[in-house]
Amino acid sequence: MSERQWNIWSQQVKSRLGSLVEIGEVLYSTGRMTRYRYLRRHALVVVTRGEGHYEDERGRNVSLSAGDWVLVFPELGHCYGPQVTGGWDEVYVMFEGPVFEIWRQQGLLDPNQPTGRLAEPKRWLEEFRGTVLDERAAPLTRMCSFQSLLAAAVEGSNPDMESRHSGPAWFADACRLLARPGTDAEQVAKELGIAYESFRRQFRDHAGVPPHRYHRQQLVNLAARMLDSTDMKAAEIARTLGFCDEAYFSRVFKKLTGRSPRAYRKRQEMREKSRPS
């Protein structure tokens, strides 16, 4: 049986929009992760050979095969891999930066949709190798090429993505406003000049969730990143994000992530300590 190979093609492709932190491939993967993993940044993983499974702490468990993709979210514990040792190959891109925060605010990167399938896997991989891996191209060009491929992956897997996330003219503004701490759905409806009941119904039709739930999920996503990247205490994060008190913040955070803020941070710290120096 062939031995596992890990090839890193590029690192730190930086632009003002964000960074492609690492681009590479894994051949003859050695097997599925045995426990949930947390990363410090987002990643897109595309299976190019073989089959296996993905699962995360929200209870999602799906089968994967060549042409399927996985989106890794920093705050979401996950594990994936082939059914048997050496059972698949993959290409991956780790990425971060302000442009991808906008993607998340607009619901284009959705932790509730961490897996999917490329519409045209062969064509996608050809474009990936010809654009994102082109070291002669400027970093901004490579960043824009990756965004195009990321959009193709997400939209190819979700035929209704465009209709859900474009929506009426006010929808993008609604998503942006609902991502702000210290606001609520009724206030957003008022700012947009829409009657609340009409706003609530139309937002749910386009986003798939009610506005108050969307807002709460955005706050929890932000809280997870703050726990991961700052030394702020849970009480301080709760105040910053507009929760009435730390206890309520902890209940909401645990309901959506499966862990309390303290347990989430402790798991992240343990992961950092176990990282090879």
ROFI-191452 format. One record per residue: residue number from 1; x, y, z of N, C-alpha, C, CB in turn. Coordinates in steps of 0.001 Angstrom, whole numbers. Glycine has a CB too. Layout:
# ROFI-191452
NUM, X, Y, Z, X, Y, Z, X, Y, Z, X, Y, Z
...
# end
This chain:
# ROFI-191452
1, 844, -1199, 0, 0, 0, 0, 876, 1245, 0, -953, 8, 1224
2, 530, 2262, -774, 1316, 3478, -852, 1278, 4231, 473, 811, 4367, -1984
3, 2384, 4915, 800, 2465, 5663, 2044, 1882, 7065, 1867, 3918, 5744, 2526
4, 1380, 7595, 2957, 785, 8925, 2947, 1804, 9976, 2523, 219, 9265, 4324
5, 1347, 10887, 1661, 2189, 11992, 1204, 1466, 13308, 1464, 2540, 11843, -308
6, 2193, 14274, 2000, 1634, 15595, 2280, 2477, 16615, 1533, 1601, 15899, 3823
7, 1895, 17249, 544, 2610, 18224, -272, 2040, 19618, -42, 2530, 17849, -1765
8, 2870, 20543, 408, 2462, 21938, 582, 2939, 22707, -645, 3048, 22559, 1915
9, 1980, 23225, -1416, 2319, 23906, -2666, 2633, 25383, -2456, 1183, 23763, -3658
10, 1876, 26053, -1601, 2086, 27487, -1364, 1730, 27822, 75, 1241, 28347, -2347
11, 2370, 28875, 597, 2062, 29367, 1931, 2033, 30891, 1918, 3091, 28846, 2963
12, 1139, 31452, 2726, 1074, 32892, 2960, 972, 33706, 1671, 2284, 33332, 3734
13, -89, 33422, 904, -428, 34266, -237, -1283, 35398, 330, -1190, 33453, -1388
14, -673, 36562, 558, -1317, 37640, 1297, -1780, 38763, 379, -372, 38190, 2343
15, -2951, 39305, 699, -3471, 40480, 17, -4271, 41280, 1033, -4349, 40088, -1225
16, -4721, 42458, 645, -5527, 43270, 1549, -6887, 42652, 1821, -5704, 44654, 982
17, -7334, 41794, 939, -8620, 41125, 1124, -8539, 40004, 2150, -9116, 40574, -196
18, -7371, 39387, 2260, -7205, 38239, 3136, -5991, 37434, 2714, -8461, 37362, 3128
19, -5862, 36238, 3288, -4694, 35406, 3014, -5098, 33973, 2709, -3731, 35437, 4193
20, -4395, 33382, 1754, -4440, 31941, 1557, -3260, 31412, 2360, -4370, 31524, 7
21, -3538, 30935, 3556, -2481, 30617, 4512, -1650, 29427, 4065, -3075, 30343, 5876
22, -2318, 28425, 3525, -1593, 27238, 3061, -2430, 26536, 2001, -1271, 26269, 4246
23, -1769, 26115, 928, -2418, 25378, -159, -1635, 24091, -365, -2484, 26229, -1489
24, -2307, 22956, -389, -1575, 21710, -546, -2472, 20538, -889, -817, 21407, 702
25, -1900, 19362, -797, -2640, 18126, -1060, -2159, 17041, -118, -2475, 17679, -2535
26, -3032, 16098, 146, -2692, 14903, 907, -3042, 13704, 39, -3446, 14856, 2290
27, -2065, 12847, -201, -2279, 11638, -992, -2230, 10418, -83, -1224, 11521, -2119
28, -3073, 9444, -364, -3110, 8199, 407, -3303, 8505, 1894, -1811, 7380, 188
29, -4320, 9289, 2198, -4580, 9712, 3574, -4613, 8511, 4506, -5903, 10488, 3662
30, -4087, 8684, 5704, -3879, 7552, 6617, -5115, 7140, 7399, -2796, 7884, 7578
31, -6193, 7881, 7270, -7390, 7440, 7968, -8152, 8584, 8581, -7036, 6453, 9026
32, -9332, 8270, 9067, -10233, 9262, 9644, -9726, 9724, 10999, -11647, 8694, 9774
33, -9933, 11030, 11315, -9566, 11559, 12624, -10344, 10815, 13706, -9837, 13086, 12703
34, -9688, 10594, 14827, -10318, 9822, 15900, -11058, 10696, 16897, -9281, 9008, 16624
35, -10902, 12036, 16805, -11613, 12937, 17700, -11808, 14267, 16988, -10844, 13127, 19041
36, -12710, 15078, 17536, -12989, 16363, 16921, -11751, 17258, 16930, -14143, 17050, 17639
37, -11590, 17997, 15849, -10466, 18913, 15691, -11003, 20328, 15513, -9572, 18503, 14484
38, -10231, 21304, 15996, -10547, 22710, 15794, -9350, 23369, 15118, -10897, 23417, 17146
39, -9614, 24166, 14089, -8555, 24930, 13439, -8681, 26401, 13818, -8611, 24754, 11902
40, -7616, 27152, 13588, -7618, 28578, 13903, -8192, 29410, 12750, -6199, 29045, 14230
41, -8463, 28756, 11626, -8911, 29496, 10442, -9835, 28607, 9617, -7698, 29975, 9586
42, -10378, 29166, 8558, -11221, 28389, 7660, -10356, 27531, 6738, -12134, 29318, 6835
43, -10976, 26507, 6191, -10300, 25675, 5192, -11343, 25070, 4267, -9448, 24556, 5869
44, -10952, 24935, 3007, -11751, 24206, 2028, -10984, 22951, 1655, -12061, 25082, 765
45, -11620, 21807, 1789, -11010, 20520, 1465, -11846, 19878, 362, -10918, 19588, 2731
46, -11201, 19444, -714, -11893, 18779, -1813, -11332, 17370, -1968, -11746, 19583, -3138
47, -12197, 16382, -1886, -11784, 14987, -2056, -11577, 14724, -3547, -12846, 13999, -1451
48, -10400, 14235, -3921, -10101, 13987, -5337, -10050, 12500, -5681, -8783, 14632, -5703
49, -10006, 11632, -4681, -10036, 10177, -4912, -10521, 9497, -3657, -8635, 9632, -5321
50, -11324, 8450, -3819, -11736, 7639, -2679, -13030, 8108, -2050, -10660, 7633, -1648
51, -13322, 7575, -861, -14550, 7911, -150, -14348, 7785, 1340, -15700, 7022, -602
52, -15230, 8434, 2104, -15129, 8403, 3559, -16321, 9093, 4186, -13831, 9059, 4026
53, -16099, 9715, 5354, -17182, 10352, 6094, -16726, 11677, 6689, -17693, 9426, 7198
54, -17716, 12525, 7001, -17514, 13767, 7748, -18528, 13790, 8880, -17661, 15035, 6825
55, -18119, 14281, 10050, -19075, 14534, 11122, -18593, 15717, 11947, -19261, 13277, 12013
56, -19530, 16376, 12639, -19141, 17496, 13485, -19965, 17495, 14763, -19308, 18828, 12737
57, -19637, 18425, 15657, -20254, 18429, 16978, -21698, 18913, 16960, -19452, 19287, 17909
58, -22175, 19367, 15812, -23592, 19713, 15688, -24436, 18521, 15272, -23770, 20838, 14688
59, -23786, 17380, 15095, -24515, 16165, 14777, -24580, 15824, 13314, -25866, 16269, 15287
60, -23923, 16609, 12453, -23942, 16298, 11022, -23029, 15106, 10763, -23499, 17530, 10172
61, -23496, 14141, 9982, -22723, 12943, 9645, -23080, 12554, 8221, -23009, 11761, 10648
62, -22134, 12732, 7302, -22423, 12478, 5896, -21299, 11671, 5260, -22629, 13797, 5139
63, -21636, 10949, 4216, -20649, 10220, 3430, -20039, 11167, 2394, -21291, 8978, 2740
64, -18763, 10931, 2078, -18040, 11744, 1109, -17406, 10845, 60, -16969, 12608, 1805
65, -17276, 11376, -1153, -16568, 10665, -2215, -15894, 11699, -3106, -17540, 9751, -3041
66, -15126, 11239, -4086, -14402, 12146, -4974, -15358, 13165, -5594, -13674, 11355, -6077
67, -14977, 14445, -5514, -15824, 15517, -6009, -16586, 16237, -4915, -16785, 14976, -7003
68, -16593, 15681, -3697, -17241, 16338, -2566, -16261, 17295, -1890, -17766, 15294, -1554
69, -16809, 18302, -1201, -15968, 19246, -465, -16411, 19351, 982, -16002, 20626, -1124
70, -15463, 19811, 1809, -15713, 20083, 3222, -15251, 21508, 3504, -14975, 19046, 4153
71, -16076, 22282, 4192, -15675, 23595, 4692, -15429, 23481, 6188, -16758, 24679, 4383
72, -14243, 23879, 6610, -13877, 23863, 8022, -14099, 25257, 8595, -12396, 23405, 8218
73, -14803, 25328, 9720, -15050, 26592, 10403, -14281, 26603, 11721, -16574, 26809, 10646
74, -13631, 27733, 12065, -12756, 27756, 13243, -13436, 27317, 14534, -12209, 29131, 13429
75, -14718, 27662, 14692, -15387, 27391, 15959, -16085, 26034, 16001, -16384, 28470, 16238
76, -16061, 25293, 14902, -16851, 24066, 14809, -15952, 22828, 14874, -17673, 24058, 13510
77, -16090, 22065, 15967, -15344, 20817, 16080, -15798, 19827, 15030, -15505, 20216, 17473
78, -14851, 19160, 14391, -15182, 18299, 13258, -14160, 17175, 13142, -15238, 19113, 11948
79, -14509, 16165, 12389, -13543, 15136, 11994, -13999, 14562, 10653, -13420, 14002, 13091
80, -13030, 14174, 9849, -13348, 13607, 8539, -12177, 12753, 8086, -13661, 14724, 7495
81, -12411, 11942, 7079, -11346, 11114, 6532, -11894, 9889, 5830, -10393, 10696, 7624
82, -11000, 9115, 5223, -11423, 7937, 4464, -11867, 6799, 5371, -10298, 7462, 3568
83, -12591, 5882, 4771, -13054, 4719, 5510, -11902, 3809, 5902, -14065, 3949, 4691
84, -10917, 3697, 5028, -9788, 2804, 5272, -8495, 3571, 5063, -9846, 1560, 4346
85, -7404, 3094, 5664, -6114, 3740, 5529, -5714, 3838, 4058, -5051, 2979, 6324
86, -5249, 5019, 3674, -4869, 5229, 2287, -6039, 5340, 1346, -3994, 4135, 1840
87, -7251, 5580, 1923, -8465, 5482, 1140, -8859, 6683, 328, -9536, 5172, 2006
88, -8195, 7857, 507, -8550, 8974, -361, -7406, 9963, -516, -9770, 9683, 178
89, -7550, 10830, -1542, -6661, 11958, -1762, -7490, 13228, -1619, -5965, 11880, -3167
90, -6832, 14327, -1284, -7539, 15595, -1133, -6627, 16760, -1488, -8070, 15752, 299
91, -7226, 17862, -1923, -6529, 19141, -2005, -7196, 20058, -995, -6570, 19749, -3469
92, -6452, 21045, -486, -7010, 21909, 546, -6437, 23311, 427, -6734, 21335, 1939
93, -7197, 24261, 935, -6763, 25652, 1063, -7195, 26149, 2437, -7359, 26555, -83
94, -6234, 26586, 3267, -6553, 27267, 4518, -6601, 28763, 4228, -5503, 26934, 5645
95, -7631, 29449, 4700, -7793, 30855, 4350, -8377, 31649, 5509, -8681, 30997, 3121
96, -8122, 32964, 5492, -8631, 33853, 6526, -8561, 35286, 6015, -7831, 33691, 7852
97, -9236, 36203, 6704, -9149, 37600, 6349, -10496, 38285, 6256, -8437, 37740, 5065
98, -10474, 39607, 6114, -11719, 40386, 6166, -12730, 40042, 5086, -11400, 41829, 6072
99, -12269, 39673, 3897, -13241, 39383, 2841, -14085, 38161, 3203, -12524, 39154, 1494
100, -13494, 37209, 3912, -14247, 35997, 4260, -15182, 36240, 5445, -13283, 34847, 4584
101, -14867, 37267, 6262, -15817, 37656, 7300, -17079, 38224, 6641, -15181, 38698, 8273
102, -16907, 38941, 5548, -18064, 39453, 4809, -18867, 38287, 4233, -17614, 40416, 3675
103, -18173, 37290, 3689, -18860, 36094, 3193, -19737, 35500, 4296, -17837, 35041, 2689
104, -19189, 35416, 5502, -19946, 34824, 6604, -21119, 35704, 6999, -19041, 34592, 7808
105, -20894, 37010, 7051, -21978, 37919, 7415, -23140, 37820, 6447, -21473, 39346, 7466
106, -22828, 37568, 5192, -23868, 37452, 4177, -24452, 36044, 4086, -23315, 37856, 2837
107, -23976, 35131, 4926, -24506, 33772, 4924, -23966, 32896, 3814, -25976, 33818, 4823
108, -22914, 33359, 3120, -22358, 32571, 2019, -21455, 31454, 2517, -21585, 33468, 1072
109, -20855, 31628, 3679, -20152, 30554, 4366, -20985, 30228, 5590, -18668, 30954, 4750
110, -21615, 29087, 5572, -22626, 28751, 6576, -22219, 27488, 7332, -24011, 28559, 5914
111, -21961, 27586, 8643, -21599, 26390, 9428, -22657, 25300, 9377, -21357, 26774, 10869
112, -23883, 25665, 9019, -24937, 24659, 8881, -24845, 23899, 7563, -26297, 25315, 8994
113, -23945, 24338, 6672, -23741, 23657, 5388, -22238, 23442, 5195, -24353, 24488, 4193
114, -21629, 22541, 5992, -20178, 22359, 5939, -19697, 21392, 4857, -19698, 21879, 7261
115, -20603, 20752, 4149, -20200, 19817, 3096, -21064, 20030, 1862, -20308, 18351, 3586
116, -20578, 19565, 727, -21340, 19661, -510, -20601, 18972, -1637, -21614, 21122, -868
117, -21078, 19180, -2845, -20482, 18510, -4002, -20248, 19511, -5128, -21383, 17356, -4491
118, -19085, 19417, -5774, -18787, 20268, -6915, -19692, 19906, -8084, -17310, 20142, -7316
119, -20158, 20918, -8801, -21005, 20660, -9965, -20210, 19994, -11081, -21631, 21964, -10472
120, -18963, 20450, -11286, -18094, 19895, -12318, -16696, 19680, -11726, -18034, 20839, -13568
121, -16480, 18572, -11020, -15216, 18359, -10304, -13969, 18470, -11185, -15236, 17009, -9657
122, -13980, 17854, -12357, -12793, 17878, -13209, -12456, 19294, -13642, -12998, 16994, -14434
123, -13462, 20035, -14070, -13231, 21413, -14510, -12782, 22280, -13343, -14503, 21998, -15148
124, -13375, 22086, -12168, -13016, 22869, -10984, -11545, 22663, -10637, -13908, 22484, -9784
125, -11099, 21410, -10632, -9709, 21109, -10287, -8735, 21656, -11323, -9519, 19606, -10145
126, -9121, 21615, -12575, -8266, 22177, -13618, -8083, 23679, -13412, -8858, 21897, -15011
127, -9177, 24361, -13099, -9089, 25809, -12876, -8309, 26108, -11602, -10498, 26435, -12795
128, -8498, 25290, -10582, -7763, 25444, -9324, -6253, 25364, -9570, -8198, 24361, -8307
129, -5842, 24355, -10304, -4400, 24174, -10570, -3861, 25270, -11491, -4139, 22789, -11199
130, -4714, 25774, -12397, -4242, 26753, -13356, -4254, 28186, -12857, -5052, 26665, -14572
131, -4997, 28470, -11772, -5113, 29853, -11291, -4583, 30017, -9872, -6564, 30304, -11348
132, -5168, 29326, -8909, -4762, 29493, -7508, -3320, 29054, -7282, -5693, 28700, -6590
133, -2873, 28049, -8028, -1501, 27552, -7850, -480, 28266, -8728, -1454, 26077, -8141
134, -918, 29235, -9506, -9, 29947, -10412, 811, 30969, -9630, -801, 30647, -11551
135, 2036, 30613, -9264, 2870, 31492, -8452, 3387, 32690, -9235, 4032, 30719, -7885
136, 3195, 32705, -10540, 3574, 33882, -11332, 2534, 34986, -11190, 3744, 33506, -12816
137, 1332, 34640, -10788, 254, 35620, -10650, 413, 36413, -9362, -1115, 34926, -10680
138, -106, 37634, -9358, -66, 38486, -8174, -950, 37885, -7070, -528, 39931, -8525
139, -591, 38122, -5793, -1395, 37574, -4689, -2879, 37940, -4772, -841, 38057, -3371
140, -3183, 39190, -5155, -4585, 39593, -5246, -5309, 38798, -6320, -4695, 41091, -5538
141, -4626, 38539, -7433, -5223, 37748, -8505, -5522, 36334, -8015, -4292, 37707, -9731
142, -4591, 35745, -7284, -4803, 34391, -6769, -5930, 34366, -5740, -3510, 33846, -6148
143, -6009, 35419, -4918, -7081, 35507, -3931, -8432, 35579, -4621, -6883, 36726, -3020
144, -8539, 36408, -5654, -9808, 36532, -6380, -10166, 35230, -7103, -9731, 37690, -7391
145, -9146, 34545, -7621, -9391, 33258, -8276, -9940, 32243, -7276, -8097, 32724, -8921
146, -9375, 32247, -6066, -9867, 31316, -5056, -11309, 31641, -4677, -8971, 31351, -3811
147, -11628, 32919, -4527, -13006, 33286, -4202, -13977, 32806, -5281, -13124, 34804, -4027
148, -13560, 32911, -6534, -14408, 32435, -7625, -14642, 30935, -7517, -13780, 32774, -8980
149, -13589, 30190, -7192, -13719, 28739, -7057, -14524, 28363, -5816, -12338, 28087, -6999
150, -14356, 29126, -4752, -15146, 28890, -3545, -16626, 29112, -3830, -14678, 29808, -2401
151, -16922, 30175, -4576, -18314, 30444, -4952, -18866, 29326, -5821, -18426, 31785, -5689
152, -18061, 28837, -6760, -18512, 27746, -7631, -18817, 26499, -6820, -17454, 27432, -8698
153, -17997, 26226, -5790, -18227, 25055, -4939, -19537, 25197, -4180, -17061, 24861, -3954
154, -19710, 26329, -3506, -20890, 26530, -2665, -22159, 26580, -3507, -20750, 27817, -1847
155, -22134, 27333, -4602, -23332, 27460, -5425, -23637, 26169, -6185, -23173, 28614, -6404
156, -22573, 25458, -6591, -22794, 24202, -7307, -23458, 23160, -6442, -21492, 23664, -7830
157, -23203, 23238, -5132, -23789, 22273, -4214, -25190, 22670, -3771, -22903, 22109, -3009
158, -25505, 23961, -3916, -26784, 24463, -3444, -27469, 25236, -4568, -26598, 25357, -2193
159, -28263, 24574, -5397, -28899, 25243, -6534, -29744, 26444, -6140, -29754, 24269, -7277
160, -30258, 26456, -4902, -31103, 27579, -4494, -30313, 28656, -3775, -32224, 27092, -3604
161, -28957, 28548, -3775, -28147, 29525, -3053, -28395, 30932, -3560, -26672, 29184, -3176
162, -28419, 31099, -4864, -28572, 32438, -5409, -29907, 33044, -5009, -28441, 32412, -6923
163, -30969, 32254, -5111, -32278, 32796, -4780, -32406, 33068, -3299, -33366, 31853, -5225
164, -31742, 32249, -2471, -31849, 32435, -1036, -31051, 33639, -569, -31383, 31192, -311
165, -29844, 33832, -1139, -28958, 34839, -581, -28933, 36135, -1370, -27584, 34295, -492
166, -29474, 36148, -2565, -29610, 37436, -3223, -30871, 38115, -2685, -29669, 37274, -4781
167, -32019, 37465, -2866, -33252, 37943, -2299, -33598, 39344, -2778, -33168, 37914, -808
168, -34527, 39997, -2099, -34886, 41366, -2459, -33749, 42327, -2131, -36168, 41794, -1734
169, -33910, 43589, -2536, -32823, 44568, -2403, -32390, 44761, -954, -33251, 45903, -2987
170, -33299, 44601, 3, -32974, 44868, 1400, -32286, 43699, 2101, -34221, 45224, 2143
171, -32245, 42523, 1458, -31819, 41325, 2186, -30358, 41389, 2617, -32040, 40096, 1330
172, -29460, 41831, 1718, -28043, 41922, 2077, -27843, 42884, 3235, -27207, 42367, 870
173, -28564, 44007, 3231, -28465, 44963, 4333, -28973, 44334, 5629, -29262, 46247, 4012
174, -30022, 43539, 5527, -30567, 42880, 6721, -29539, 41940, 7333, -31851, 42103, 6375
175, -28866, 41142, 6498, -27842, 40221, 6999, -26705, 40990, 7673, -27290, 39353, 5850
176, -26293, 42088, 7059, -25215, 42895, 7622, -25623, 43478, 8976, -24827, 44023, 6651
177, -26833, 44022, 9050, -27296, 44629, 10297, -27488, 43585, 11394, -28603, 45381, 10062
178, -27979, 42413, 11023, -28203, 41359, 12017, -26910, 40757, 12532, -29063, 40269, 11431
179, -25802, 41013, 11856, -24501, 40519, 12325, -23885, 41447, 13365, -23543, 40357, 11149
180, -24519, 42600, 13606, -23980, 43563, 14564, -24399, 43199, 15982, -24448, 44987, 14221
181, -23478, 43325, 16952, -23883, 43200, 18358, -24815, 44354, 18732, -22637, 43182, 19295
182, -25626, 44126, 19739, -26449, 45198, 20277, -27631, 45589, 19425, -25623, 46374, 20494
183, -28068, 44724, 18541, -29252, 45023, 17735, -30250, 43889, 17889, -28877, 45232, 16237
184, -31404, 44011, 17280, -32382, 42925, 17285, -33210, 43009, 16004, -33301, 42996, 18553
185, -33995, 41989, 15776, -34724, 41883, 14514, -35711, 43031, 14325, -35459, 40556, 14447
186, -36394, 43447, 15393, -37362, 44532, 15274, -36672, 45843, 14921, -38153, 44686, 16573
187, -35506, 46083, 15507, -34755, 47290, 15202, -34299, 47299, 13749, -33555, 47417, 16131
188, -33843, 46128, 13262, -33400, 46026, 11873, -34565, 46290, 10929, -32789, 44639, 11595
189, -35723, 45696, 11216, -36897, 45926, 10375, -37237, 47410, 10319, -38100, 45127, 10899
190, -37119, 48097, 11462, -37414, 49525, 11515, -36423, 50312, 10667, -37387, 50027, 12964
191, -35112, 49952, 10769, -34094, 50648, 9979, -34329, 50460, 8487, -32697, 50150, 10353
192, -34854, 49306, 8114, -35091, 49017, 6702, -36431, 49561, 6220, -35029, 47523, 6460
193, -37249, 50042, 7169, -38542, 50593, 6790, -39551, 49536, 6391, -38370, 51556, 5670
194, -39470, 48350, 7030, -40369, 47243, 6716, -41130, 46847, 7983, -39578, 46024, 6136
195, -42406, 46611, 7858, -43199, 46143, 8998, -42579, 44851, 9536, -44696, 45915, 8588
196, -42501, 44741, 10863, -41752, 43636, 11460, -42259, 42269, 11027, -41808, 43735, 12956
197, -43565, 42028, 11076, -44074, 40700, 10728, -43760, 40353, 9274, -45588, 40627, 10972
198, -43859, 41338, 8388, -43509, 41106, 6987, -42019, 40823, 6848, -43903, 42316, 6123
199, -41199, 41599, 7572, -39754, 41390, 7538, -39391, 39997, 8048, -39039, 42461, 8371
200, -39964, 39609, 9180, -39645, 38306, 9774, -39995, 37176, 8814, -40394, 38120, 11106
201, -41155, 37249, 8188, -41598, 36201, 7282, -40731, 36142, 6017, -43059, 36422, 6906
202, -40445, 37308, 5433, -39670, 37331, 4194, -38202, 36946, 4441, -39748, 38722, 3550
203, -37663, 37383, 5572, -36279, 37017, 5882, -36156, 35502, 6040, -35799, 37732, 7168
204, -37092, 34893, 6735, -37072, 33440, 6926, -37183, 32716, 5591, -38211, 33003, 7859
205, -37995, 33242, 4688, -38149, 32611, 3377, -36832, 32617, 2596, -39240, 33325, 2570
206, -36069, 33708, 2702, -34832, 33837, 1929, -33619, 33237, 2635, -34569, 35291, 1631
207, -33569, 33319, 3971, -32390, 32830, 4703, -32552, 31403, 5189, -32103, 33728, 5883
208, -33804, 30944, 5306, -34029, 29593, 5814, -34182, 29529, 7315, -32912, 28710, 5404
209, -33910, 30645, 8012, -34072, 30721, 9471, -34677, 32080, 9809, -32697, 30512, 10219
210, -35361, 32201, 10938, -35915, 33499, 11338, -34787, 34494, 11628, -36828, 33342, 12584
211, -35060, 35797, 11551, -33998, 36787, 11765, -33369, 36732, 13151, -34540, 38158, 11533
212, -34173, 36463, 14193, -33577, 36424, 15533, -32601, 35260, 15672, -34673, 36318, 16602
213, -32884, 34142, 15015, -31974, 32988, 15078, -30703, 33261, 14273, -32675, 31712, 14550
214, -30868, 33908, 13136, -29696, 34284, 12340, -28798, 35213, 13156, -30127, 34970, 11009
215, -29392, 36204, 13797, -28628, 37153, 14615, -27886, 36433, 15737, -29559, 38229, 15204
216, -28577, 35541, 16416, -27954, 34826, 17530, -26790, 33963, 17052, -28989, 33958, 18251
217, -26939, 33319, 15892, -25856, 32494, 15363, -24654, 33349, 14999, -26329, 31704, 14142
218, -24885, 34533, 14433, -23765, 35413, 14092, -23011, 35843, 15338, -24263, 36644, 13331
219, -23723, 36126, 16412, -23065, 36515, 17661, -22246, 35366, 18236, -24102, 36981, 18685
220, -22778, 34161, 18175, -22042, 33007, 18692, -20798, 32747, 17836, -22949, 31749, 18722
221, -20911, 32889, 16523, -19737, 32735, 15655, -18659, 33747, 16031, -20131, 32903, 14168
222, -19068, 34994, 16275, -18119, 36033, 16666, -17529, 35736, 18034, -18796, 37407, 16670
223, -18348, 35270, 18961, -17865, 34937, 20298, -16814, 33832, 20236, -19032, 34509, 21198
224, -17042, 32830, 19397, -16083, 31734, 19266, -14741, 32246, 18770, -16618, 30659, 18317
225, -14780, 33171, 17817, -13521, 33720, 17314, -12823, 34564, 18376, -13770, 34558, 16057
226, -13592, 35255, 19204, -13009, 36055, 20286, -12398, 35150, 21351, -14075, 36975, 20917
227, -13049, 34054, 21663, -12493, 33094, 22624, -11208, 32486, 22100, -13506, 31989, 22931
228, -11155, 32304, 20789, -9999, 31659, 20176, -8818, 32607, 20020, -10379, 31097, 18828
229, -9082, 33884, 19789, -8001, 34799, 19408, -7701, 35896, 20423, -8335, 35432, 18112
230, -8454, 35970, 21529, -8196, 36991, 22545, -8153, 36340, 23925, -9279, 38105, 22500
231, -7757, 37139, 24917, -7748, 36681, 26311, -8953, 37208, 27082, -6457, 37118, 27004
232, -9932, 37738, 26384, -11118, 38285, 27040, -11858, 37193, 27801, -12053, 38944, 26010
233, -12327, 37539, 28992, -13119, 36597, 29775, -14526, 36503, 29192, -13170, 37023, 31264
234, -15206, 35404, 29513, -16542, 35180, 28963, -17489, 36315, 29322, -17105, 33857, 29463
235, -17382, 36845, 30548, -18264, 37934, 30968, -18030, 39182, 30117, -18047, 38257, 32456
236, -16765, 39453, 29788, -16440, 40617, 28972, -16946, 40440, 27544, -14929, 40862, 28970
237, -16808, 39229, 27017, -17320, 38951, 25676, -18843, 39100, 25657, -16906, 37528, 25215
238, -19498, 38603, 26701, -20963, 38720, 26781, -21383, 40181, 26742, -21496, 38051, 28066
239, -20700, 41035, 27521, -21040, 42460, 27532, -20779, 43095, 26167, -20237, 43195, 28619
240, -19643, 42753, 25560, -19273, 43331, 24272, -20298, 43002, 23200, -17899, 42838, 23846
241, -20834, 41782, 23252, -21767, 41331, 22224, -23224, 41623, 22558, -21597, 39862, 22001
242, -23464, 42254, 23709, -24813, 42699, 24023, -25697, 41686, 24716, -25467, 43117, 22801
243, -25122, 40603, 25276, -25927, 39652, 26040, -26244, 40257, 27406, -25187, 38285, 26194
244, -27395, 39902, 27944, -27832, 40525, 29192, -26942, 40151, 30366, -29260, 40133, 29493
245, -26403, 38940, 30375, -25460, 38543, 31421, -24662, 37330, 30945, -26207, 38225, 32756
246, -23634, 36981, 31714, -22747, 35885, 31323, -23473, 34545, 31301, -21559, 35809, 32269
247, -24387, 34336, 32249, -25083, 33050, 32324, -25910, 32804, 31056, -25993, 33001, 33571
248, -26624, 33842, 30617, -27428, 33691, 29398, -26533, 33460, 28190, -28312, 34932, 29172
249, -25446, 34227, 28112, -24481, 34039, 27027, -23975, 32601, 26999, -23301, 35016, 27178
250, -23626, 32056, 28152, -23099, 30687, 28219, -24129, 29666, 27760, -22649, 30359, 29642
251, -25405, 29881, 28135, -26459, 28954, 27723, -26637, 28969, 26211, -27781, 29305, 28412
252, -26666, 30179, 25628, -26839, 30293, 24178, -25647, 29683, 23451, -27019, 31768, 23764
253, -24438, 29990, 23921, -23227, 29476, 23283, -23210, 27948, 23317, -21969, 30041, 23975
254, -23537, 27379, 24468, -23522, 25922, 24589, -24608, 25280, 23724, -23707, 25510, 26054
255, -25763, 25916, 23632, -26853, 25356, 22833, -26454, 25250, 21361, -28119, 26217, 22977
256, -25706, 26239, 20866, -25367, 26271, 19448, -24054, 25569, 19116, -25297, 27688, 18986
257, -23162, 25424, 20076, -21870, 24800, 19791, -21681, 23456, 20480, -20765, 25722, 20199
258, -22516, 23186, 21492, -22365, 21934, 22225, -21405, 22025, 23388, -21911, 20865, 21303
259, -20778, 23197, 23599, -19822, 23395, 24692, -20023, 24768, 25323, -18369, 23245, 24183
260, -19715, 24862, 26601, -19728, 26160, 27255, -18538, 26973, 26763, -19698, 26008, 28798
261, -18574, 28299, 26915, -17401, 29102, 26519, -16116, 28633, 27187, -17634, 30563, 26855
262, -16194, 28287, 28455, -14996, 27825, 29165, -14478, 26522, 28568, -15296, 27637, 30661
263, -15375, 25577, 28310, -14954, 24294, 27741, -14411, 24480, 26324, -16131, 23297, 27731
264, -15023, 25394, 25572, -14543, 25656, 24211, -13122, 26195, 24249, -15472, 26652, 23484
265, -12870, 27198, 25110, -11525, 27776, 25195, -10514, 26758, 25714, -11534, 29010, 26101
266, -10908, 25952, 26691, -9993, 24954, 27238, -9598, 23949, 26171, -10627, 24236, 28432
267, -10557, 23544, 25341, -10257, 22599, 24262, -9296, 23222, 23254, -11554, 22154, 23555
268, -9502, 24500, 22961, -8607, 25192, 22048, -7200, 25272, 22623, -9133, 26590, 21745
269, -7079, 25568, 23918, -5766, 25669, 24550, -5056, 24318, 24572, -5903, 26212, 25971
270, -5801, 23257, 24829, -5202, 21913, 24810, -4721, 21564, 23420, -6208, 20858, 25296
271, -5500, 21960, 22417, -5089, 21685, 21035, -3804, 22425, 20694, -6201, 22082, 20052
272, -3697, 23681, 21179, -2486, 24448, 20899, -1271, 23816, 21567, -2651, 25894, 21368
273, -1433, 23322, 22804, -318, 22708, 23509, 148, 21429, 22836, -702, 22422, 24937
274, -808, 20732, 22187, -438, 19460, 21548, 107, 19651, 20148, -1631, 18535, 21497
275, 52, 20918, 19647, 563, 21181, 18299, 2089, 21030, 18295, 148, 22609, 17814
276, 2672, 20335, 17311, 4134, 20164, 17267, 4833, 21524, 17226, 4547, 19314, 16036
277, 5930, 21652, 17962, 6672, 22917, 18002, 7586, 23056, 16803, 7486, 23020, 19285
# end
